[in-house]
Amino acid sequence: MGLHGMLIQITLIGVIISAIVVAAAEAALAKPGCHDKCGDVEIPFPFGLKDDCYLDETFHITCDDNVTAKTGSLTVTNISIEVHEMRVLSYVARDCYNPIDCWAYV
């Protein structure tokens, strides 16, 4: 196989890989006719903002003021289908009843 044949083969492989990457990116989008963003948060299917846009009620995301994505009372900051992860903000609290033990947490 000459240099010309190798270049064609490498180019063809690049085209195939590009098509796979584009298909994977499109797969992470919302269903047709459904909003795919709330503020800066992308909302991919199976999540959704309105009826018929999410898989079931557990995947329903609300969008407060078109800026803040929420699930229940938690604020959603990112949804990644690729790594199977949803990041949320949550309050962290602690109570300390023994002042000596409290210094360990400062």
Rosetta blueprint (number, residue, H / E / L):
1 M L
2 G L
3 L H
4 H H
5 G H
6 M H
7 L H
8 I H
9 Q H
10 I H
11 T H
12 L H
13 I H
14 G H
15 V H
16 I H
17 I H
18 S H
19 A H
20 I H
21 V H
22 V H
23 A H
24 A H
25 A H
26 E H
27 A H
28 A L
29 L L
30 A L
31 K L
32 P L
33 G L
34 C L
35 H L
36 D L
37 K E
38 C E
39 G L
40 D L
41 V E
42 E E
43 I L
44 P L
45 F L
46 P L
47 F L
48 G E
49 L L
50 K L
51 D L
52 D L
53 C L
54 Y L
55 L L
56 D L
57 E H
58 T H
59 F H
60 H E
61 I L
62 T E
63 C E
64 D E
65 D L
66 N L
67 V L
68 T E
69 A E
70 K E
71 T E
72 G L
73 S L
74 L E
75 T E
76 V E
77 T E
78 N E
79 I E
80 S E
81 I L
82 E L
83 V L
84 H L
85 E E
86 M E
87 R E
88 V E
89 L E
90 S L
91 Y L
92 V L
93 A L
94 R L
95 D L
96 C L
97 Y L
98 N L
99 P H
100 I H
101 D H
102 C H
103 W H
104 A H
105 Y H
106 V L
